[in-house]
Amino acid sequence: MQRIFSHHIIYCGRHYLNHVAQLDDHSTIPSFYPFKNEIHSTRFYSGTVSLTVVDGHLVVKQLSAEALPISL
């Protein structure tokens, strides 16, 4: 299982503010849920990231290092 938390995650054109992305073993699509508390082994990325799944792994591209105010 892989997990990341970021202020702003972009995945397949959708925007997730203050969410955790989780990819279960043998899964190809991550699940997203609002951040409520810290979870062991969750990688944190400050700001905005673009997320993709490649060969069963979350691939994170940092777009900005600071949280950006965004209107959705």
C-alpha positions in Angstrom: 0.0 0.0 0.0 1.2 3.5 -0.9 -0.1 6.7 0.5 0.6 10.4 0.0 -0.9 13.6 1.5 -0.7 17.0 -0.1 -2.3 20.4 0.1 -3.4 20.0 -3.5 -3.4 16.8 -5.6 -4.2 16.8 -9.3 -5.2 13.4 -10.7 -6.8 12.8 -14.1 -8.0 16.4 -14.3 -9.6 16.4 -10.8 -8.4 18.5 -7.9 -8.3 17.2 -4.4 -7.6 19.8 -1.7 -6.0 18.5 1.6 -6.6 14.9 0.6 -4.8 11.6 1.0 -4.2 9.4 -2.1 -3.9 5.7 -1.4 -3.0 3.0 -3.8 -3.7 -0.6 -2.6 -1.5 -3.5 -3.7 -2.6 -4.9 -7.0 -4.7 -1.8 -7.7 -4.4 0.6 -10.7 -6.6 3.4 -9.5 -5.9 5.3 -6.3 -8.6 6.2 -3.8 -8.9 9.7 -2.3 -10.2 10.8 1.1 -10.0 14.1 3.1 -7.1 14.4 5.5 -8.3 14.0 9.1 -5.3 12.8 11.0 -1.8 11.5 10.4 -1.4 7.9 9.2 1.9 6.0 9.6 4.0 5.7 6.4 2.2 8.5 4.6 4.5 10.7 2.5 3.8 14.4 2.7 4.2 16.9 -0.1 3.7 20.5 0.6 1.9 22.6 -2.0 0.6 21.2 -5.3 1.4 17.9 -6.9 0.4 16.0 -10.0 -0.2 12.3 -9.4 -0.1 9.4 -11.8 0.1 5.6 -11.5 2.9 3.8 -13.3 3.4 0.0 -13.1 1.5 -0.1 -9.8 3.3 2.8 -8.1 2.2 6.3 -7.3 4.4 8.8 -9.2 4.3 12.3 -7.8 5.5 15.4 -9.6 5.9 18.5 -7.4 4.3 21.5 -9.2 4.7 24.1 -6.4 6.3 24.0 -2.9 3.6 26.2 -1.3 -0.1 25.7 -0.9 -1.9 27.8 -3.6 -5.2 29.5 -3.1 -7.4 28.0 -5.8 -11.0 28.6 -6.7 -12.7 25.4 -8.0 
